[in-house]
Structure formats: C-alpha cells, structure tokens
Amino acid sequence: MPERHYLERPASGERRARFYEATITPEADGAQVTLRYGNPHRPGASRSYTFEDMDEARRFAQARLRAARAKGYVQTSGADEARGSKRATKRATKRAKQQGHQARSPDPAKLINQKLRSTLEWKLHLGGRAFAVFASARGCWCGNEAGLVFEMSHDGQIRRQIKLPDGVRCIVEDGDWLYAGCNDGQVYDLSGGQPRVAYTLKHRSRILWLDIHDATLYVSDAAGEVHAFNHEGDLIWSRRSTYGGKDGWMLRCDEGGVYQGDSKGVAKLDPETGEVGWRSRMKAPVYFGWRAPHAVLAGCRDGRIYTLEVDSGRWGQVFEMSKAPGPVLFSCAASEDGAWTFAADNHEQIYAFNAEGTLIWRMSTGCGAAYSMQYHAQRLYIATNSGHLGCLDLRSATLQAQMA
C-alpha cells in the first residue's frame, strides 16, 4: 500500500496557503516517491522519483518532508487532507466544464512513460553536477564539477576514484589511453597511477569535449576553438569557429574529418590541417553531437536532432522530441547500427526514436536531467545535473517489448 504524508502551510498576511504531499509507492523492481505541492485549493504540481527499494525511498521522502517543515509546513489531520483533495478535485472539474473540455483517451506517450519509469539498471550519486561520461569494453567513467573522476564496471561497481584540480567536463578513452578535459583549460592523462597534465590550451579556455583518432587528440573549448595535439603533446593546429560561435559542445572525429558544433553551427575540418571542408549553420545552438554510421548527429537547443551528411553537411532526417515548444535537448546518442537514436531533455526525460524518426518511447530518468550520454553494447549511460551516473539496460524486457 502507498504511504502518504500530507503537510500544509497556513496563509499568513500576504503569504498564501500551500500544501506539500509525499507518496511512497512500492513497485516490483523498487519504489517510487511522488511529491505533490502547491495551492491546497488546486491539484498542484507533481514530480516522481524512482529508487531501488522502499528504505531508500523513505529516506528521500523524509528528507524532503523535514525541509518542508523547516519552512513552516505542519502535519494536518486526515479530514483536512481529504477536504483539500476534495476542493482540488471540485475546482478542477468546474474548470474543465467551464472550458468545455470533454473526456479524452489517455495520451499513449504518457502511458509509455508510466511503464518505463523504473527501468534504470543502476544509478549512483557521485556528488556535484556530472557532465562527463564515457563507456567502452573496459568499463565506464564519470566526471563531475567537483573534479572527481570515477572508474566503474558495467554493473556499477566503483573501481577507482581520482581527484583533479578543477571541474571535469569530458572524458575519452582509446585503448590504453584515458584523458579528462577540465574547466582550467588542461587535459589530464589518467592512464597511469597518478593523473598528470598532458595538454594545456594557450588561453586556458574551459574544455568542453574531447575525441581521439589515429593517436591524435582533438579538443573543443568554450571559446569555440578546436585544437589538435599529437601523442607527444605538441600542438598540430588550432581553428576558430567558422561562424564565430562559442561553446563547442560537439566534437566527433573519424578518418575523414573532425566535426565540431557550437552556438552557431557545425563544421567539418580536415584532421591533418584543420581546413574547413563544409559548414552548416543551425537554427539553434548545438548542445551535443554523435557520429552515426552514415551521418553526423547534431543535437540542438530547440529540442531537435539534425542529421547531417558526412560528405556535404546537407540536412537529412530530423528527430523531434516534441511538437510543442518547451523541451531543451541536453544530449543524444545512437546505436552502432543506426537503428536507434536517443535523446535527453531538461525535464529529466529520455526519448528513443527508430530509424524512421518515429518516437517509440520516453521515460523519466528518476535521477536528474542527462547532461551527457553514451551508448555502448545495448546500454545507455547518463551523467545528470543532480550528480548521478545511471545505466539504462536496453535489453530489458520492458524496453525490448517497445522496441520490437
């Protein structure tokens, strides 16, 4: 049975009355906490969180209730709670009648969201906001704004923890080499026992993304510049943003080019010289990028993922999270075969699209909005604004049923 805790803060002077409710619901694979709050005469806003067990859910709910009590909320009787719920229901019904609303069938996307709410295989809270995540056959790594880097197994067991001098924005691994890019404009080599400075940007701009190809490390920074370093630490070339943009959050590379996206657009650069091959101005700032099998994906602030042809930069398919304006895309990824494309927004949602661009499912992460994501071996790893690293197992029965 769900456990409900209801608090109210009485009106005082110009301060309006408010309520705060926490409902703890046991589930087959964990527990869920739903927080509802607002005007006691209205339904209020709500937000849900998922947990591995009831004990963890209760601790979370009690912490939120203590914080509410500290702000003047007090426990009320069951009669008060019932009256508040009745008032809210009555008011909502009256409003619907006044607006001429008729009963509608449930939104299929919302039904799917309910079904998939508890499908994270595991999640760990690692401290400050987490921007950096990388996954490979060796394991996965996460870095946060506190300068901490965690190395973990695919099942979420921490193997190693490293402390760096500044916040970590990106991590990349290539065989025996492991690098982290930080806010202090330096790239740290984490391959050995102790971290060491491997590369330093001339103007010490915040490093936003890293990628490696053929023993060359490519670095994108907050000033919109791209830098190429050889394995000995020598700078090969630097290139400013083609359109004068800032915040180069997108950087991907292969044998044919380096693909950089910033606040103005996307450009393909020659890996050896940095010369521009093509450029494409985008409708919104680029927040994330991915190299799909036959295209480059540019995830933009407007909630869309744009497919760009590798040879020409021409736009192709567009993946849209919502027809209505609102969601801001934070990150994106794609499966190795390009059959599935994933996105995350600022409302703690993850979206999955098939190859035709159709939205198949969406779900709540339960642990924050995914600043970054990585796809590897049918798992999706996310680093969130609440400081979590989470793993979504795409082989789970629930997801496979939707993706069949």
KOLDOTI-429082 format. One record per residue: x, y, z of N, C-alpha, C, O in turn; residue in one letter. Coordinates in steps of 0.1 Angstrom, whole numbers, plus 5000, padded with zeros to 4 digits. Layout:
N
XYZXYZXYZXYZA/...
***
This chain:
404
500849885000500050005000500950135000501950135007M/500550234993501250354993501250425006500250415014P/502350495010502450565022502350715019503150765011E/501350785025501150925021501451015033501050985044R/502151125031502351225041501951355036502451405025H/501051425043500451555039500751665049500451655060Y/501351775044501651895052500952015045500752015033L/500652105054500152235049500752355056501152345068E/500952465049501452585055500352685054499852725043R/499852735066498652825066498952955060500153005060P/497953025055498153165050498553255061498053245072A/499353355058499753445068500153575061501053585054S/499353685064499553815058499353805043498253765038G/500453835035500353825021500753685016500653655004E/501253605025501653475021500453375020499753365029R/500353315008499253225006499453085012500553045015R/498353015014498452885019499052785009498852804997A/499752685014500352595005500352455011500252445023R/500352345003500452215008501652145002502152184991F/502052035008503251955004502851805007502651775019Y/502851724997502551584999503551494993504051514982E/503951395001504951284996504251154997503751115007A/504151084985503550954985504650854981505350864970T/504850744989505850644987505150514982504250464989I/505450474970504750354964505650244961506650264954T/505450124967506350014964506049964950504949964945P/507149914943506949864929507749734929508449694938E/507549664918508149524917509649534917510249444922A/510249634911511649644910512249764918513249814915D/511549814928512049924936510849994943509949934948G/510950124943509950214949509950344942510950384935A/508850414943508650544937508150644947507350614955Q/508750764947508250874955507650984946508351034937V/506451024949505751124941505551244951504951234961T/506151364947505951484955504951574948505051594936L/503951614956502951704950502851824959502851814972R/502751944953502852064961502152184954501952174942Y/501752284961501052394955499952454964499952434976G/498952514957497752574964496852454968496452374960N/496452454981495552344986494252344979493452244980P/493852454972492552454965492652404951491752404943H/493852364947494152314933494952184933495452154944R/494952114922495651984922497152004925497751914931P/497752114921499152134923500052064913499551994904G/501352094914502352034906502851904912502751884924A/503451814904503951694909505251654902505451694891S/506051564909507251524903507551384910507351364922R/508051294902508251154906509751114906510451164897S/510151034915511550984916511450834918510650784925Y/512450764912512450614914513750574923514750644922T/513550464930514650424939514650274939513750204935F/515750214944516050074943515149994953514849884951E/514850064965514049994975513250094983513450214982D/512350044992511550125000512350205010511950325013M/513350155016514150225026514750345020514750455026D/515350335008515950455001514850554998515150675000E/513750504994512650594990512150675003511850795002A/512050605014511550665026512550775031512150875035R/513850735030514850835035514750965026514851075031R/514650945013514451065004513251145008513351265009F/512051075010510851145013510951215026510451335027A/511451155036511551215049512451335049512251435056Q/513551335041514451445040513651565034513851685038A/512851535024512051645017510951695027510751815027R/510351615035509351655044509951735056509351835060L/511151695060511851775070512151915065511952015072R/512551925052512852055047511652145046511652265048A/510452075043509252155042508752205056508352315057A/508952115066508652155080509452275084508952365091R/510652275080511552395084511052525078511452635082A/510252515067509752635060508352665066507752755060K/507852595076506652635082505452545079504352565083G/505752435072504652335069504452245081505352215088Y/503152215084502852135095501952015091501252025081V/502051905099501151795097499751825099499451895109Q/498851785090497451805092496651675094497151575092T/495451695099494651575101494151515088494251575077S/493751385088493251325076492051395070491851405058G/491151465079490051535074490451655066489851685056A/491551725071492051845064492551805050492351865040D/493251685050493851635037492751605028492751635016E/491651535033490551495024489851615019489451625007A/489651725028489051845023489851915012489251965002R/491151915014492051975004491951904991491851964980G/491951774992491851694979490551714973490451724960S/489451714981488151734975487951874969487451884958K/488551974976488452114970489252114957488752174947R/490352054956491152054944490451984932490352034921A/489851864936489151794926487851874920487651874908T/487151934930485952004926486352124917485652154907K/487452194921487852314913488252274899487952334889R/489052154898489552114885488352074876488352104864A/487352004882486151964875485352084870484952084858T/485252184878484552304874485252374863484652424853K/486552384864487352454854487252384840487152444830R/487252244841487152174828485752194822485752204810A/484752204830483352224824483252364818482752384808K/483852464825483852594820484552614807484152694798Q/485652534805486452544793485852454782486352454771Q/484752374785484152294776484952174772484852114761G/485852124781486652014779485851884779484851874788H/486051784771485451664772486451554775487651574773Q/485951444781486851334784487651284772487051264761A/488951264774489751214763490451094766490651054778R/490851014757491650894759493050934764493551044760S/493650854772494950884778495950894766495950824756P/496950994768498051014758498950884758499450854769D/499050814747499850694747501250714752501850634758P/501850834748503250864753503350864768504350824774A/502250924774502250934789502150794795502750764805K/501350704788501250564793502550494792502950424802L/503250514781504550454780505450504791506250434796I/505450634793506250704803506050634817507050614824N/504850604820504550534833505150394833505750354843Q/505050324822505550184822507050184823507650084829K/507750284818509250274817509850354828511050384827L/509150394838509750484848510850424857511650494862R/510850294858511750224867512750134860513050024865S/513150164848513950074840515450094841516250024834T/515950194849517450204851517950084857517450034868L/519050034851519649914857520249944870520249864880E/520950054871521550104883521850254882521850314871W/521950324894522350464894523150484907522950424917K/524150584906524950614917525050764918525150834908L/524950814930525150964933526550984936527150934946H/527251064927528651084928529151224933530251254932L/528151304937528551434941527951544933526751554930G/528851644928528351764921527851724907527851614903G/527351834900526851814887527751734878529051764878R/527251644871528151554862527851584848526751564842A/528951624841528951654826529551544818529151514807F/530551474824531451384817531051234819530851194830A/530851164808530651024809531250954796531151014785V/531850844798532450764786532350614790532450574801F/532050534779531850394781532550324770532450364758A/533150204773533850124764533849984769533149954779S/534549894762534549754766535249744780535049644787A/536149834783536849834796536049864808536249824819R/534949944806534149994817533550124814533350164802G/533250204824532650334822533350434832533750394843C/533350564828533950664836532950784837532250814827W/532950854848532150974850532951074858533651044867C/532851204853533551314860532551424863531551444856G/532751494874531851594879532451734881533651744880N/531651824885532151964887533051974900533652074901E/533051874908533951874920535351834916536151824925A/535551794904536851754899537151604902538251554901G/536051524905536151384908535951304895534951334888L/536751204893536551104882536450974888537250924896V/535350904884535150764889535250664877534650684867F/535950564880536050454870535250334876535350304887E/534350284867533350184872533250064862533550074850M/532749954868532449844859531049864853530349954857S/530749784843529449804836528249774846527149814843H/528449704857527349684866527349784878526649764888D/528149894876528050004886528949994898528750064908G/529949904898530949894909532049984907532749984897Q/532350064917533450164916534750094918535050024927I/535650114908536950054908538050154913538950114920R/537850284909538950374912538250514912537350544905R/538850604921538450744922539650834921540650804927Q/539550934912540651024910540251174913539151204909I/541051254919540751394922541551484913542851474913K/540951564905541651664897541451804902540551824910L/542251894898542252034904540952114901540652214908P/540252084890539152164886538052074881538251954879D/536852134878535752054873535951984860536652034851G/535451864859535651784847534451794838533251774842V/534651824825533551844815533551724805532451704799R/534651654803534551554793535651444796536751474802C/535451324791536351214793536351134780535351114773I/537551084776537651004764538750894767539750924773V/538450774762539350664763539650594750538750584742E/540850564747541250494735542250394737543450424738D/541850264740542850164743543450184756542750174767G/544750204756545450224769545450374774545950394785D/544850464766544950604770543550644775542550614770W/543650734786542450784792542750934795543650964802L/541851024790542051164792540751234798539651184795Y/540951334805539851414811540151564807541251614810A/539151634802539251774800538551854811537451824815G/539251964815538752034827538452184825538852234814C/537852244835537552384834538752474834538652594830N/539852424838541152504839541852504826542952564825D/541252454815541952454802543052354800543852374791G/543052254808544052154807543452014805542351984810Q/544151924798543851784796544751704805545951714805V/544051614813544851534822544851394817543851334813Y/546051334818546251194814546051104827546751124836D/544951024826544650934837545050794835544550704842L/545850774825546150634821547050564832546950444833S/547850634839548750574849548250574863547050594865G/549150564872548650554886548250694891547350704899G/548950794887548650934891548351024879548951004869Q/547351114880547051204869548151294867548851344876P/548351334854549351434850548851514839547951474831R/549351644838548851734828549551684815550751684813V/548651664805549151614792549151724782550151734774A/548151814782548051924772547452044779546652034788Y/547952164775547452284781547052384770547852404761T/545852434770545352524760546052664762546252704774L/546452734752547152854753546352964761546953024770K/545052974759544253074766543553014777542753084784H/543752894780543152824792541652834792541052844803R/541052824781539552824780539052694785539752594785S/537852694790537152574795537152464784536652494773R/537552344787537552234777536152174778535752134789I/535452164767534052114767533951974761533151894765L/534851934752534751804746536151754741536951834737W/536351624741537551554736537151444727536151384729L/538051414717537851294709539251254704540151344703D/539451124701540751074697540550994684539650924682I/541551014675541550934663543050924658543651024656H/543450804655544850784650545850854658546750924652D/545850834671546850894680546851044681547751104687A/545851104675545751254676544551284685543451234684T/544751374695543751414704543151554699543951644697L/541851554698541151684694540451734706539751664713Y/540551874707539951934719539152054714539552134706V/537952064720536952174717536752254730536552194741S/536752384729536652464741535552564741534752574731D/535352634752534252734754534352854745533352924743A/535552884740535752994731535352964717535453044708A/534952834714534652794701535752754692535652734680G/536952724698538152684691538352534692537852464701E/538952474681539352334681540852324680541452404672V/541452234687542852214688543152064685542451974690H/544252044678544751904675546151894681547051974679A/546351784689547651754696548051614692547251524690F/549351604689549951464687550151394700550051454711N/550651274699550751184711551951234720552051194731H/552851324714553951374722553551504729554451564736E/552351554728551951674734552151804726551851914731G/552551794713552751904705551451954698550651864694D/551252084697550052134691550252124676551252174670L/549352064669549452044654548752164647549352224638I/547552194651546852314646545752354655545252274664W/545252474654544152534661543252604651543752664641S/541952594653541052664643539852724651539252664660R/539652854648538452924654537152884648537252834636R/536052904655534752864649534552934636534853054634S/533952864626533752914613532853034613533053134606T/531753024621530753134622530953224634530153314636Y/532053214641532353304653531553254665531253344673G/531153134665530353084676531153054689532453054688G/530453024700531152994712530652854717529752794710K/531152804728530752684734530652564725529552524720D/531852514722531952394713531652264720532552184723G/530352244723529952114730530051994721530051884726W/530052014708530051894699531451884693532051974687M/532051764694533251734687533351584685533351504694L/533351544672533451404668534451394657534651484649R/535151284656536151264645536151124640535751034647C/536651114628536950984621538051004611538751104611D/538350904603539450914594539251024583540151074577E/537951064581537751164571537551304575537651394567G/537351324589537151464593536951474608536751384615G/537051604612536751644626535451724625535451824618V/534451694633533151754632532851834645532751774656Y/532851974644532752054655531452134654531152194644Q/530652134666529452214666529452314678529952274689G/528952434676528952534687527652614686526652564681D/527752734692526452814693525952864679524852914679S/526752854669526352904656526052794645525152804637K/526852684646526652584636527552464637528252444648G/527752394626528552274626529552284614529152334603V/530752244616531752244605532552114605532752054615A/532952074593533851964591535152014588535352094579K/536151974596537552014595538451904590538151784593L/539551934583540451834579541251784591541751874598D/541351654593542051614605543551654606544051664617P/544251664595545651694595545951844595546951884600E/545051924589545352074587544352164594544752274597T/543252114597542152204603541452284593540552364597G/541752264580540952344570539552304569539152184572E/538652394566537252374566536852294553537152334542V/536152184555535652104544534252154540533952174529G/533352164550532052224548531552284561532152254572W/530552364561529952424573528452434571527952454560R/527752424582526252424581525752504593526052474605S/525152614590524552704601523252634606522452594599R/523152624620522052564626521052664631521352784632M/519752624633518752704638518852744652518252844657K/519552664660519752684674521152634678521752564671A/521652684690522952634694523052484695522052414699P/524252434692524452284693524952254707525852314712V/524252164713524552124727525251984728525851954738Y/525151904717525751774718525851714704525151764695F/526751614702526951554689527251414690527651364700G/527051344679527251204678527651164664527051214654W/528551064662528951014649528150884646528550784652R/527150894639526350784635527050704623527950764617A/526550584620527250514609527450584596528450574590P/526350664591526450724578526150874579525950934569H/526250934591525951074592526451124605526951054614A/526351254607526751324619525451374625524651434618V/525251354638524051404645524451524653525351524661L/523651634652523851754659522551774668521551804662A/522751764681521651784690521551934694522551984699G/520451994691520352144693519452184704518552104709C/519552304709518852364720517352354717516552354727R/516952364705515452364701514752234703513652224698D/515452134708514752004711514751914699513951814698G/515651934689515751854677517151804675518151864679R/517251684669518551624665518551634649517651574643I/519551704644519651724630520651624624521751614629Y/520251554613521251464607521951534595521251594587T/523251534596524051604586524851504578525451414583L/524751514564525551424556527051444558527551564558E/527751334559529251344562529951414551530951494554V/529651394538530451454527530051594524530951674520D/528851634526528451764522527851854533527851984532S/527451804545526851884555525451914553524851984561G/524851864542523451884540522551824550522851714555R/521451884554520551834564519751714558519351714546W/519551614567518751504563517551494573516851584575G/517451374579516351344588516451434601517551464605Q/515351474606515351544619514551474629513351434626V/515051444641514351384652513851494661514651574666F/512551494664511951594672511351534685510551444684E/511851594696511351544709509951574712509151494718M/509451694707508051734710507651834699508451914695S/506451824695505851924685505652054692505852164685K/505352054705505152174712506552234717507452154720A/506752364717507952424722508152394736507152394744P/509352384741509552364755510752284759511652344765G/510852154755512052074759513352134753513352164741P/514352134761515652174756516552054756516651984766V/517052024744517851904743519251924750519852024748L/519551824758520851824765521851734759523051774758F/521451614755522451524749521751424740520551414740S/522551344732521951254723523051144720524251164723C/522551034714523450924711522750834701521550854699A/523450734695522850644686523450504687524650494692A/522750404684523250264684524350254673524350324664S/525150144674526250124664525650104650526350154641E/524550044649523950024635523050134631522550124619D/522850234639522050344635520550324636519750404631G/520150204641518750164641517950244652516750274650A/518650294662518050364673518850494676520050494676W/518050604679518650724683518050774696516750754698T/518850824705518350854718518651004721519551064716F/517751064729517951204733517551224748516751144753A/518051324754517651364768517351514768517951594761A/516351554777516051694777516251744792516651674801D/515851874793515951944806514951904816514951954827N/513951824812512851784821513051634826512151574830H/514351594826514651454831514051344823513851234828E/513851374810513251264801514251214792515151284787Q/514151084788514951024778513950974767512950924770I/514350994754513550964743514250864734515450864733Y/513450774728514050674718513350684705512050674705A/514050694694513450704681513950584672515150544674F/513150534664513550434654514250494642514350614642N/514650414633515450464621514550554612515150634605A/513250544613512350634605512150764612511450854606E/512650784624512450904631511250914640510851014645G/510550794641509350794650509750774664510550694668T/509050854673509350844687508650724692507350704691L/509350624698508850494702508550494717507450444721I/509350554725509050564739509850684745510850734740W/509350724757510150814765509950774780509050704783R/510850814788510850774802511450884810512250964806M/511150884823511750974833513050904838512950784841S/514150974840515350914845515250884860515850784864T/514550964867514450944881515650994889515750974901G/516651044881517951094888518451214882519651234882C/517651304876518051424870518151424855517851324848G/518451544850518451564835519851524830520851564836A/519951454819521151394814521951494806521651524794A/522951564813523851654806524551584795524851644784Y/524851454797525651384787525251234787524751184797S/525451164775525051024775526050954765526651014756M/526150824768527050744759526350604757525850544766Q/526350564744525750434741526850334739527850364733Y/526750214746527750114744527149974747526549954758H/527149884737526749744739525349734745525149664755A/524449804739523049804743522749854757521749814763Q/523649944761523350014774523550164771524350204763R/522750244778522850384777523250444791522550424801L/524450504791524950564803524750714803524950784793Y/524250764814523850904815524550974827524650914838I/525051094825525551174836524651294838524351364828A/524151324850523051414852523351534860524451544867T/522451634859522651764867522551744882522851834889N/521951634886521851604901523051534906523151494918S/524051504897525251444902525251284901526051224908G/524351234893524151084892524851034879524951104869H/525350914880525650834869524650714868524550644878L/523950704857522950604856523150514844523750564834G/522650394845522750294833521450244830520750184838C/521050264817519750214812520050094804520750104793L/519549974808519849854800518749834790517549804793D/519149854777518149854766517749704763516949684754L/518349614769518049474767516849424777516449314776R/516449514786515349474795514149444788513849494777S/513349354794512049304787511149414784510449414774A/511049514793510149624791510449704779509649744771T/511749744777512149824766512149734753511749794743L/512549614754512549524742511149514736510949504724Q/510149514745508749504741508349624733507649614723A/508849744737508549864730509349884717508949944707Q/510649824717511549844705511449734695512149734685M/510549634698510449524688509949574675509749494666A/
***
